[in-house]
């Protein structure tokens, strides 16, 4: 058995505004003036994105999707971060940010094409200011930095005009923190004082590799070496994730430069539907994290402190059922691409040789299927 | 266009200047491209005239240069990336192949990647290792990219402008040993970017090349002519897409074809041309398609490069073989 280097901070020093038991706590650095209605709105988001996830896993089990990357356990990090964005801010997800997509008003069905194999993304990132899912680990952080360079050149930073100032939010995971691209994006962001916030969901596992395999310091502390602030937040606390991201995005919009946020959370499901964590994870670890569930604590707060009754929770459940039905039927109705469409959009201007290949291919397909 | 003949380096500089004047979204980014004007001075004076926001000295990381160019393109910019030397492009390879090349396709055609990646390429300048590579084949093998190579000042001036204006990503190969070679006049109008050009007509053997090999081919044609052998010399100008029609038309007249490139032989541009000519002009061929290329070795120490590179003797030897077959 290999020896582990237990150098990662064992007692995470992190911002928390709602305890696992549902108690509001204050943090002077992250004051949060928020109404119970807004917290109820977060609850709704959390429940709905968990349902999106549950349905997608079921669809994969039924053979309707080839693969799914579950967000279970990471809902609060994603909803907190996603709701901190303004409409004209830009988000660069990995392939697991279904909760952020939800906050950007991206129809969950839009995400399914990639996993069903009907397209390779297939939407315009600028429509909802939510980039295509990026599967090569960490590559999108450089896209975020470059986009932020564009934001500066467009004069959309530090003007004081909230309808104009723009921030960029780059998502990645603990595994990606080792990638050159992520480290290069830190360099770019620091050297260019770019309006970008790096949001690392440390879900403790990069498929089978624990975070100790990536770092011997807590990930948020990496930022100091690059010259910008890093902060660790309880990623299972939607209020803290929201408050910390909101402040970092404000700083970015106000020309204060980048921030690294490490959202400390846990991947409650396998890496993807193809993974088998029994080979590398202790079941007891998952049981411990279950007690820190991101939804239960909000439910506890809303019940106990905001005095919301069963009607509210029933309504959310009702809405979740409708959403599930939308995903189930919509997924099956996603049109299969036509064979010749594989040649579409490879280029803006299709070269002659590709046109000839398309002709050969379509004629051949027609002949065999005749 | 210009009454003053200029070097390829100056022509590229002037072409980039025109591209920047024409479109305010054009930004140049790379290592040392600002005050220094690039190690080859191709961007000389541009930062002074267009400012630091448009001529950007980047941190020294090629994946970062390309990856941030992708983000700028999503934001509506038209980046021109300079890779300092051919051998340094590989840290950016993932971003080029997985992101730049595929983004338009992945977005169902909704987002364009109008990125030009300029790569000073090839050998012949006595450089240390990793400074003399021919990398075009890697990119020509990737769907979504276009790959072109200039071989003279006039083409350089026009091709760089057309590459920057193209909405598809273009790998722009610049043969560095021709940067400061002979000055030449700039043509009044460009030849279409993806079109090959017959630069010397002849009836005995078709000889095809691009970029840095073109000066060798023209010299070979001159020497061959002294023996009464007329080579038809074709400058491909674009290796992807490949204007094979111009090559086929020539081979149908000459029946003989020699393809020349500095890049290693196996699985290269020469192999692709041989395959297409065999498919499309089999009965016109009087001899097998022959290749004169770099060998399947690492680029040699510079003391050996003149023997290793396709040179006059090697090209003429292949011409003889094609004629004797």
Interface residues (C-beta under 8 A of the other chain):
Chain A: X92 X119 X120 X121 X122 X123 X124 X125 X126 X131 X132 X136 X139 X141 X142 X143 X144 X145 X146 X147 X148 X149 X150 X151 X152 X153 X154 X180 X181 X184 X185 X187 X188 X191 X344 X345 X346 X347 X348 X349 X351 X352 X353 X354
Chain B: X27 X53 X56 X58 X59 X61 X63 X64 X66 X67 X68 X69 X70 X71 X72 X73 X74 X75 X76 X77 X91 X94 X95 X98 X99 X102 X103 X104 X105 X106 X107 X108 X109 X110 X111 X112 X143 X144 X146 X166 X167 X168 X194 X240 X241 X242 X244
